Structure formats: C-alpha cells, structure tokens
Amino acid sequence: MSAESRTSIRHRFLDPASSLGEVLFGLIMTLTFTLGAGIIIEEEGREGARQLLIALIGCNIAWGVIDGALYVVAQLFDRGRVRRVGLAVREAPDERAAVALVAGELDEMLEGVTQASEREALYKRIAANVRDKPPAPNPVTKADLKGAFASFWLVVLSSAPAAIPFLLIDEAHFALRVSNAILLAFLFVTGYWWARYTLGKPWRVGIMFLVGGLALVWVAIQLGG
C-alpha cells in the first residue's frame, strides 16, 4: 500500500487539520484534568489514583460525545451557509450581481493563484450553474455521522496512554508524573506531525508544543498540583 493510500485511509472522514486538532484537544483536556490531581492523590493515595483513572476516562468519553455532536453541527452550518449564498445568487437581480456574490465567497482563496480574467470567467460559470439548479437539501448524512464517530474516538483514544501508568504503577504520585510525561511526549508528536502538513519546521513546532505543555505542568506543580 502506497503512502498516499495510507494517508487517504487515515483521513477518510476527517481532514488532517481536523484529525490532529481532535488529538490535540484530547491531550490538552487530559493534561488539564490530571494537573489538578495531585491533591486527590496526596489525600487518598492509590484509591485516589483509581478515582482519577475512572474520572479521566469518563471525562474524555463525555467530551468525545460532545465533540462528535459539535462536528455534525459544524458540518450542517457550513453547508447551510453555502445554501444561503446559493439562495442569494438565485435571487440576484442580474448576472453581474450574482457574479459579485460568488466573487465575495471565492476571491480571497483564488486571488493569489489566478488572473482576474480567469476568475471572472469562472465566477460567471458558477453563478450560471447555481441559478439553473434548485437548492439542495441539508440533512445529516452518513459522512457526517462517520466524521462524528472519528472525532469521538480520536478524543477518547488520545487519553488512553495517560491512563496506562495508573494501571501498571502502584506508587500513585510517580504514576501521575509518568502519565504527564506521556502526554507531553504526545504533544511533541502532535506538533511534529502538524508541521509536516504546513511549511512549519516539524522539530521546532513539536518543541513549541512540548514547551507549552511543560509550562502547564510546572505551573500546576508550583501551585500544589
């Protein structure tokens, strides 16, 4: 299987930015949650660690459900906004007004890579096609649900490595620090891969993500976390 095929499978339901964003969200949520766990573990020891593990998993499952629902809402909103523009184009008094509406939506994206004459011809064709077709419905689609499911699991699974130390290490405080270290390592990896889809330098972006996570941990420890 080619690298291109693996990439298309990995991001079949979510684009790379959305996938990495979901992972980053899950990591930040989990790290933020565990940063305040020092007091619980200090007072209740191993039992506190068990309670933290249950709460950690429950919290990210809840946020995974919420994030999946928000994904569906966002998809409906994006398509609804396009439908609204299409309605405005259909109701435009003349071709010039319709073309201007299309230009208002696409100019920012195409201005740097096309000539004015090319954009004008393209906008006229788009306006004509939109005006000739009835508005499309906007139901929740199977792709929306699959994307929501992918969002849910990315958020939930990103918290799974943080739970492993509490299952393997008896000393609760040490397990907490190992858990935080794992989350920080995943922050670096997320930043590294994020940069690979942009013009950023992977190691530099990864280190920036890592330093930001370390700063959060340091602040929490200083405050008794």
NUROLO-820083 format. One record per residue (C-alpha): residue in three letters; x, y, z. Coordinates in nm, 2 decimals, decimal comma, m for minus. Example, Ala and Ser with C-alpha at 12.3 -4.5 7.8 and 13.67 -1.06 7.14 Angstrom:
2
+-----+--------+--------+--------+
| res |      X |      Y |      Z |
+-----+--------+--------+--------+
| Ala |   1,23 |  m0,45 |   0,78 |
| Ser |   1,37 |  m0,11 |   0,71 |
+-----+--------+--------+--------+
//
This chain:
225
+-----+--------+--------+--------+
| res |      X |      Y |      Z |
+-----+--------+--------+--------+
| Met |   0,00 |   0,00 |   0,00 |
| Ser |   0,14 |   0,34 |  m0,10 |
| Ala |   0,20 |   0,63 |   0,14 |
| Glu |  m0,07 |   0,82 |  m0,04 |
| Ser |  m0,32 |   0,54 |   0,01 |
| Arg |  m0,24 |   0,51 |   0,38 |
| Thr |  m0,29 |   0,89 |   0,42 |
| Ser |  m0,63 |   0,88 |   0,24 |
| Ile |  m0,74 |   0,59 |   0,47 |
| Arg |  m0,62 |   0,78 |   0,78 |
| His |  m0,81 |   1,09 |   0,69 |
| Arg |  m1,11 |   0,93 |   0,52 |
| Phe |  m1,36 |   1,10 |   0,74 |
| Leu |  m1,16 |   1,40 |   0,88 |
| Asp |  m0,91 |   1,62 |   0,71 |
| Pro |  m0,56 |   1,62 |   0,86 |
| Ala |  m0,61 |   1,95 |   1,04 |
| Ser |  m0,93 |   1,83 |   1,20 |
| Ser |  m0,77 |   1,49 |   1,29 |
| Leu |  m0,47 |   1,65 |   1,46 |
| Gly |  m0,70 |   1,91 |   1,62 |
| Glu |  m0,91 |   1,64 |   1,78 |
| Val |  m0,60 |   1,46 |   1,91 |
| Leu |  m0,46 |   1,79 |   2,05 |
| Phe |  m0,79 |   1,87 |   2,21 |
| Gly |  m0,80 |   1,53 |   2,38 |
| Leu |  m0,44 |   1,57 |   2,50 |
| Ile |  m0,50 |   1,92 |   2,64 |
| Met |  m0,82 |   1,81 |   2,81 |
| Thr |  m0,65 |   1,51 |   2,97 |
| Leu |  m0,34 |   1,71 |   3,07 |
| Thr |  m0,55 |   1,98 |   3,22 |
| Phe |  m0,75 |   1,72 |   3,41 |
| Thr |  m0,45 |   1,54 |   3,55 |
| Leu |  m0,27 |   1,86 |   3,65 |
| Gly |  m0,52 |   1,91 |   3,93 |
| Ala |  m0,50 |   1,55 |   4,05 |
| Gly |  m0,21 |   1,60 |   4,30 |
| Ile |  m0,43 |   1,70 |   4,59 |
| Ile |  m0,66 |   1,40 |   4,54 |
| Ile |  m0,37 |   1,15 |   4,52 |
| Glu |  m0,19 |   1,32 |   4,82 |
| Glu |  m0,50 |   1,27 |   5,03 |
| Glu |  m0,63 |   0,93 |   4,91 |
| Gly |  m0,32 |   0,76 |   4,77 |
| Arg |  m0,40 |   0,45 |   4,55 |
| Glu |  m0,77 |   0,49 |   4,59 |
| Gly |  m0,74 |   0,85 |   4,47 |
| Ala |  m0,54 |   0,73 |   4,17 |
| Arg |  m0,82 |   0,48 |   4,09 |
| Gln |  m1,08 |   0,75 |   4,12 |
| Leu |  m0,87 |   0,97 |   3,89 |
| Leu |  m0,85 |   0,70 |   3,63 |
| Ile |  m1,22 |   0,65 |   3,63 |
| Ala |  m1,29 |   1,02 |   3,61 |
| Leu |  m1,02 |   1,07 |   3,34 |
| Ile |  m1,18 |   0,80 |   3,11 |
| Gly |  m1,53 |   0,93 |   3,18 |
| Cys |  m1,44 |   1,29 |   3,12 |
| Asn |  m1,29 |   1,22 |   2,78 |
| Ile |  m1,58 |   0,99 |   2,68 |
| Ala |  m1,82 |   1,27 |   2,76 |
| Trp |  m1,61 |   1,52 |   2,57 |
| Gly |  m1,58 |   1,28 |   2,28 |
| Val |  m1,96 |   1,26 |   2,26 |
| Ile |  m1,98 |   1,64 |   2,28 |
| Asp |  m1,71 |   1,69 |   2,02 |
| Gly |  m1,88 |   1,44 |   1,78 |
| Ala |  m2,21 |   1,63 |   1,82 |
| Leu |  m2,04 |   1,96 |   1,75 |
| Tyr |  m1,88 |   1,81 |   1,44 |
| Val |  m2,22 |   1,73 |   1,30 |
| Val |  m2,35 |   2,08 |   1,39 |
| Ala |  m2,04 |   2,24 |   1,22 |
| Gln |  m2,10 |   2,04 |   0,90 |
| Leu |  m2,46 |   2,14 |   0,89 |
| Phe |  m2,37 |   2,50 |   0,95 |
| Asp |  m2,11 |   2,50 |   0,67 |
| Arg |  m2,35 |   2,35 |   0,42 |
| Gly |  m2,62 |   2,58 |   0,54 |
| Arg |  m2,41 |   2,88 |   0,48 |
| Val |  m2,33 |   2,77 |   0,13 |
| Arg |  m2,70 |   2,71 |   0,07 |
| Arg |  m2,77 |   3,07 |   0,19 |
| Val |  m2,51 |   3,20 |  m0,06 |
| Gly |  m2,67 |   2,99 |  m0,33 |
| Leu |  m3,01 |   3,14 |  m0,25 |
| Ala |  m2,87 |   3,49 |  m0,27 |
| Val |  m2,72 |   3,41 |  m0,61 |
| Arg |  m3,05 |   3,28 |  m0,74 |
| Glu |  m3,24 |   3,59 |  m0,61 |
| Ala |  m2,98 |   3,83 |  m0,75 |
| Pro |  m3,14 |   4,09 |  m0,99 |
| Asp |  m2,89 |   4,02 |  m1,27 |
| Glu |  m2,58 |   3,83 |  m1,37 |
| Arg |  m2,35 |   4,10 |  m1,25 |
| Ala |  m2,49 |   4,09 |  m0,90 |
| Ala |  m2,48 |   3,71 |  m0,90 |
| Val |  m2,12 |   3,71 |  m1,01 |
| Ala |  m2,03 |   3,96 |  m0,74 |
| Leu |  m2,18 |   3,74 |  m0,47 |
| Val |  m1,97 |   3,44 |  m0,60 |
| Ala |  m1,66 |   3,66 |  m0,61 |
| Gly |  m1,72 |   3,76 |  m0,25 |
| Glu |  m1,70 |   3,40 |  m0,14 |
| Leu |  m1,41 |   3,28 |  m0,36 |
| Asp |  m1,19 |   3,59 |  m0,42 |
| Glu |  m0,98 |   3,55 |  m0,11 |
| Met |  m0,90 |   3,19 |  m0,19 |
| Leu |  m0,83 |   3,23 |  m0,56 |
| Glu |  m0,69 |   3,58 |  m0,59 |
| Gly |  m0,33 |   3,47 |  m0,53 |
| Val |  m0,33 |   3,18 |  m0,78 |
| Thr |  m0,54 |   3,31 |  m1,08 |
| Gln |  m0,56 |   3,61 |  m1,31 |
| Ala |  m0,86 |   3,85 |  m1,28 |
| Ser |  m0,99 |   3,74 |  m1,62 |
| Glu |  m0,98 |   3,37 |  m1,52 |
| Arg |  m1,17 |   3,44 |  m1,20 |
| Glu |  m1,43 |   3,64 |  m1,38 |
| Ala |  m1,50 |   3,36 |  m1,63 |
| Leu |  m1,51 |   3,10 |  m1,35 |
| Tyr |  m1,75 |   3,31 |  m1,14 |
| Lys |  m1,98 |   3,35 |  m1,43 |
| Arg |  m1,99 |   2,98 |  m1,49 |
| Ile |  m2,05 |   2,91 |  m1,12 |
| Ala |  m2,33 |   3,18 |  m1,10 |
| Ala |  m2,50 |   3,04 |  m1,41 |
| Asn |  m2,49 |   2,68 |  m1,27 |
| Val |  m2,62 |   2,78 |  m0,93 |
| Arg |  m2,91 |   2,99 |  m1,09 |
| Asp |  m3,01 |   2,69 |  m1,30 |
| Lys |  m3,04 |   2,44 |  m1,02 |
| Pro |  m3,28 |   2,42 |  m0,73 |
| Pro |  m3,14 |   2,45 |  m0,37 |
| Ala |  m3,02 |   2,12 |  m0,24 |
| Pro |  m3,15 |   1,98 |   0,09 |
| Asn |  m2,92 |   1,98 |   0,40 |
| Pro |  m2,99 |   1,66 |   0,60 |
| Val |  m2,75 |   1,49 |   0,84 |
| Thr |  m2,55 |   1,25 |   0,61 |
| Lys |  m2,37 |   0,92 |   0,67 |
| Ala |  m2,04 |   1,10 |   0,61 |
| Asp |  m2,14 |   1,34 |   0,90 |
| Leu |  m2,20 |   1,06 |   1,13 |
| Lys |  m1,88 |   0,88 |   1,04 |
| Gly |  m1,69 |   1,21 |   1,09 |
| Ala |  m1,85 |   1,25 |   1,43 |
| Phe |  m1,76 |   0,89 |   1,52 |
| Ala |  m1,40 |   0,95 |   1,41 |
| Ser |  m1,39 |   1,27 |   1,62 |
| Phe |  m1,52 |   1,08 |   1,92 |
| Trp |  m1,26 |   0,81 |   1,90 |
| Leu |  m0,97 |   1,05 |   1,84 |
| Val |  m1,06 |   1,24 |   2,16 |
| Val |  m1,11 |   0,92 |   2,36 |
| Leu |  m0,81 |   0,73 |   2,24 |
| Ser |  m0,58 |   1,03 |   2,29 |
| Ser |  m0,64 |   1,00 |   2,67 |
| Ala |  m0,57 |   0,62 |   2,68 |
| Pro |  m0,19 |   0,64 |   2,71 |
| Ala |  m0,23 |   0,87 |   3,01 |
| Ala |  m0,43 |   0,60 |   3,19 |
| Ile |  m0,17 |   0,32 |   3,15 |
| Pro |   0,07 |   0,43 |   3,43 |
| Phe |  m0,21 |   0,41 |   3,68 |
| Leu |  m0,27 |   0,05 |   3,58 |
| Leu |   0,09 |  m0,05 |   3,60 |
| Ile |   0,25 |   0,16 |   3,88 |
| Asp |   0,15 |   0,12 |   4,24 |
| Glu |   0,30 |   0,45 |   4,36 |
| Ala |   0,03 |   0,70 |   4,28 |
| His |   0,24 |   1,01 |   4,26 |
| Phe |   0,50 |   0,85 |   4,04 |
| Ala |   0,22 |   0,72 |   3,81 |
| Leu |   0,09 |   1,07 |   3,78 |
| Arg |   0,42 |   1,21 |   3,68 |
| Val |   0,47 |   0,93 |   3,42 |
| Ser |   0,12 |   1,00 |   3,29 |
| Asn |   0,21 |   1,37 |   3,25 |
| Ala |   0,53 |   1,28 |   3,07 |
| Ile |   0,35 |   1,05 |   2,82 |
| Leu |   0,10 |   1,33 |   2,75 |
| Leu |   0,39 |   1,58 |   2,69 |
| Ala |   0,56 |   1,33 |   2,45 |
| Phe |   0,24 |   1,30 |   2,26 |
| Leu |   0,21 |   1,68 |   2,25 |
| Phe |   0,55 |   1,69 |   2,08 |
| Val |   0,45 |   1,42 |   1,83 |
| Thr |   0,13 |   1,60 |   1,75 |
| Gly |   0,31 |   1,93 |   1,69 |
| Tyr |   0,57 |   1,75 |   1,48 |
| Trp |   0,30 |   1,59 |   1,25 |
| Trp |   0,10 |   1,91 |   1,25 |
| Ala |   0,40 |   2,10 |   1,10 |
| Arg |   0,45 |   1,83 |   0,83 |
| Tyr |   0,12 |   1,94 |   0,67 |
| Thr |   0,24 |   2,30 |   0,66 |
| Leu |   0,55 |   2,50 |   0,59 |
| Gly |   0,65 |   2,48 |   0,96 |
| Lys |   0,96 |   2,31 |   1,07 |
| Pro |   0,85 |   1,98 |   1,24 |
| Trp |   1,10 |   1,97 |   1,52 |
| Arg |   1,06 |   2,34 |   1,60 |
| Val |   0,68 |   2,31 |   1,62 |
| Gly |   0,70 |   1,99 |   1,81 |
| Ile |   0,93 |   2,15 |   2,07 |
| Met |   0,69 |   2,45 |   2,09 |
| Phe |   0,41 |   2,22 |   2,17 |
| Leu |   0,63 |   2,04 |   2,43 |
| Val |   0,75 |   2,36 |   2,59 |
| Gly |   0,39 |   2,48 |   2,62 |
| Gly |   0,29 |   2,15 |   2,79 |
| Leu |   0,59 |   2,17 |   3,03 |
| Ala |   0,49 |   2,52 |   3,13 |
| Leu |   0,15 |   2,40 |   3,22 |
| Val |   0,29 |   2,11 |   3,43 |
| Trp |   0,54 |   2,35 |   3,60 |
| Val |   0,27 |   2,59 |   3,70 |
| Ala |   0,05 |   2,32 |   3,83 |
| Ile |   0,33 |   2,17 |   4,04 |
| Gln |   0,42 |   2,51 |   4,18 |
| Leu |   0,06 |   2,56 |   4,28 |
| Gly |   0,05 |   2,22 |   4,45 |
| Gly |  m0,09 |   2,01 |   4,16 |
+-----+--------+--------+--------+
//
